[in-house]
Amino acid sequence: MREGWEKCHLEDYIKLIDYRGRTPVKTESGVRLITAKNVKLGYLQLEPQEFIHPDEYESWMTRGIPNFGDVIFTTEAPLANVAQLDTTEKVAFAQRIIVMQPQKNKIDQTFLKYLLLSDSVRNEILQKGTGATVQGIKSSLLKKIQLYLPPLPEQHRIVAILDEAFAAIAKAKANAEQNLKNAKELFESYLQGVFEQRGDGWEEKTLGELATFRNGMNFTKSSKGEQIKIVGVKDFQNNFWVPFEALDTVTLDGKLNDLDSLREGDILAVRSNGNPQLIGRTLLASQVVGKVSHSGFTIRIRLNSKIIDPIYLCNFLKIAKTRKTLIDGGNGVGIKSLNQGSLSSLVVLFPKNLTTQQSIIQKLDALSAQTKKLEAIYQQKINDLEELKKSILQKAFSGELKTAEMLAV
């Protein structure tokens, strides 16, 4: 600890307004309700937007009214996310949130936010967390978290430097994220353009004329039959091929029959799981070793024709226009589910010549490899910037932070 810094407990100079243990009645509009979902590491996120009725505000907020700049802390799901209240409008808080109001003659509000984001304090909080499924922290333990506080003028100096440094990091991160988005959109644009060709030698057929479909298997934790590998929704993220080495093992009721067994060349699509961003995503099976099937949230597409390459078809199914067509043709209110009917009626464009299809595949593979290299570069830049923020916070609370100019962004 630096000379002149005071050692204290969190409860010594900070009032805690604890909103745990109650669930408000939500309405379509009214007073904005801030939940743990809105609190990120260092900032408040607007979405999801939830509300309580204005007439319920006074009776709901009896534990304490927040002020602009108060520090907001999540007690679980997730534990120890920290932000500051960034509005003067009337807001309400849901359970799993504690509002921290520091004594202004002892602790600067923004300094407290940065302090709680630092690895030293954050790690102590996380170590005191309890819970097998969802980690949380008891109020009695949170109050005893140790803090080291410099005099207020030094707090203000540290805050000014951190604000400047973090603003520069945020700008650099936004640029890297935009570059990452541009790289993905470039590939998607090229992919879309390939399949919009309608030159000589191209043909149209419905997917139902080219393939058969089968919904995935359902099973429970109490099943006591054969153990197999299963392709689930989690396996679809950022993959083209089925990741056989990462599949979960499940137990069936009885034995796996041939109709449900995955084969080389099968294409799987996410049917539903409540997340519209995943519905319609596809995977292609390479050589299958052992007994493998797919979950009930997916549909299998199995070609019964040799006039189209399965790799070509899987790429066609991945373009945004195709996914939108499939999902719009699905059933359900709100989030629609992909179904066999929309798959069967989907019009597929393809060159009659398999050699031409394979040439397109080679071009897409080459562009995909280049795009992934760019994505890796930009993602690493984003990761490096997050590590830089941690490093700066560590310097700030170990007394090593001098000026913003000494921090390279």
Buried (B, 14 or more C-beta within 10 A) or exposed (E): EEEEBEEBEBBBBBEBBBBBEEEBEEBEEBBBBBBBBBBEBBBBEEEEEBBBBEEBBEEBBEEBBBEEBBBBBBBBBBBBBBBBBEEEEEBBBBBBBBBBBBEEEBBBBBBBBBBBBBEBBBEBBBEBBEEEEEBBBEEEBBEBBEBBBBEBEBBBBBBEBBEBBBEBBBEBBEBBBEBBEEBBEBBBEBBEEBBEEEEEEBEEBEBBEBBEBBBBBEBEEEBEEEEBBBBBBEBBEEEBEBBBEEBEEBBBEEEBEEEBBBEEBBBBBBBBBEEEEBBBBBBBBEEBEEBBBBBBBBBBBBBEEEBBBBBBBBBBBBBEEBBEBBBEBBEEEEEBBBBBEBBBEBEBBBBEEBEBBBEBBEEBEEBBEEBBEBBEEBBEBBEEBEEBBEEBBBBBBEBEBEEBEEBEB
